[in-house]
Every structure is written in structure tokens, then in C-alpha cells.
């Protein structure tokens, strides 16, 4: 057993990972979202259209919110559910980099930084999670639980997101023609990990079942979706796909935000009841 088994504390290694990762995510967000006009010229690869850059920047912003909450948290189980999703995201982006290495710009600092980050991040994040998981006391008698009906909804939503991510990653050509914006194989394999994030979080919330475990990861998710909706507004000219696909993108993101916020509000009210 880990010497801190069951005490629900966050280990120094986990906090160190958050300290290292957060500024990198902030810089990436600034380049991809705030100054997306520069993304094609300065980022690790030439991202087109600019909407794609802003969407990836939105995912990084969610990461900033999540890791900031981890640094502020006192109990491991309140932030633990997001770590496997982050590790999967980073691991898939490493594989994407290796698959499309010829498209990355190593004449730019960002090309090297991107590659180094995604070589180092997956094992480091997994190590932090593996060591810290022993401190989770697990569900206790009297813990407020997630409603079983919500568990079923989360499982369906999570599995659906992961299935779509799998198609995007393994066969991007199948969906490229019906996507709301122009989608290259590289762009599809960057988007797929972004879909895995909420999918894995939804499944882990359903499996964990503690209401106290969902607030931090879902708050980060809500922040990311808000920025994604902002990206659709700002870069509406990039929505050149079939009209039905464009409408579906709005509905999925809007519905995801409404559902995430509704769960957060429900959990907060239930905690006060």
C-alpha cells in the first residue's frame, strides 16, 4: 500500500505536473485562440482553417482551468477523474505526431516544443495518476451519489463521443466530406483526442458515482465548450461543410454545454439540500 493510502491527499508529483503543464497550456491557448491569425505562421504545423486552431486552443483552455483547480484542491478524488482523460489526449496526440511527422515544422521552435511535450507528457501524467490513485479512499457510506438515470445518460454520451473519436482517428476520410469545416487527416487526428476528453470524463463520472467527484472536471469542460462556441461565432466563415452538419455542430456543442451546466447546478443544489 502507498504510505498515504486512503488519506485523499494530492501528492507533490501530481502538483508538480500541474505546475509544469499549466503555463505550456496557457501559451498554446494564447497562440491558437487569442492570436489565431498567427497560428498558421508560428505553430508546430500549419493549421487550416483558423477555426481548427481555435478549437484546439479551447481544449487547452479547459486544461488550464482543470490543472488550476488541481493546484487549489485539497482532496484527490475531487480532481482525479480528469487525469486519465488528459493522459489519453496527450497519448493520442503523440501518436498523431508520429503518424504525420512530415507535416510538422521543425524549423520552428514550436515544432520541437510540441514534440517534446507530447513525448514527455503521457508517461508523466500516467505516473502521477498511478501513484496518486492509492490515496483515494473510494466511495464512503453516506457519500452523495449520482442519480442512476444520469449515470445511464453519461455512459451513452461518453461511449458515443469515443466511438466518433475512433472513426475520426482511424478513418478520417469517411467523415471529411460531411464535416462542418474542412478536415484533413492530421486535423481529424487532432480533433479525435478532443472528443475523447469529455467521453472519458463522462464514463468515469458514471463509474465513480460520487457527486463530489464531478465538479472540477465538468467546470473545465464547460469552460472549454464556451470557448468552442465562441470559436464557431468568430470563424463562422470556416463552416463550409454541408448545412446539416453545421447545424449539428451548433446543436451538439450547445446541448453539451447545457447538459454540463445542468449537471453542475444540480450537483450544487443537491449538496445544499
Beta strands, then each sheet from edge to edge (+ up, - down):
end
